[in-house]
């Protein structure tokens, strides 16, 4: 009887090892596969501020921009056209624990538009954390690859040098509880819409 148990254990271990090895062979990714996956993910998730500004200038409305900062910060100033779904109870306190409120607010957004979030700055993790929370609930949001600070206070950081004097950041800022509406204008940006736009 002991011998039978030993044979069963050996067969089970061998099967497990062989199964793992075969799975590893089929699922193993090369470095080039990982690089390709990275760029596909980057392009699917990140939104260029140039692209967004270009859409604003052209009156394109195929997106909903969401400011994740606190209500008080949003009402002081925000990117024009953005709605506010606060991930912060106030400017000092995270509200990440309010999952139902946050998810419900995103569920109420139009289903036929891309959702684009932004928070405080480029290194801020709020958009990423909220994006993960939403994905866990079947809602998929992109995020602006700069934050409020770069949009408002570092206009020259992400705009082309010749645009520094031809665009005005205040044209892309609103204050108060309403989103505001971007002005349609001729964009001077070299970034165009489409596959190879900014």
Secondary structure, 3 states (H helix, E strand, C coil): CHHHHHHHHHHHHHHHHHHHHHHHHHHCCCHHHHHHHHHHHHHHHEECHHHHHHHHHHCCCCEEEEECCCHHHHHHCEECCCEECCCEEECCEECCCCHHHHHHHHHCCCCCCEEEEECCCCCCCHHHHHHHHHHCCCCCCEEECCCHHHHHHCHHHHCCHHHCCCCCHHHHEECCCCCCCCCCCCCCCCCCCCCCCC
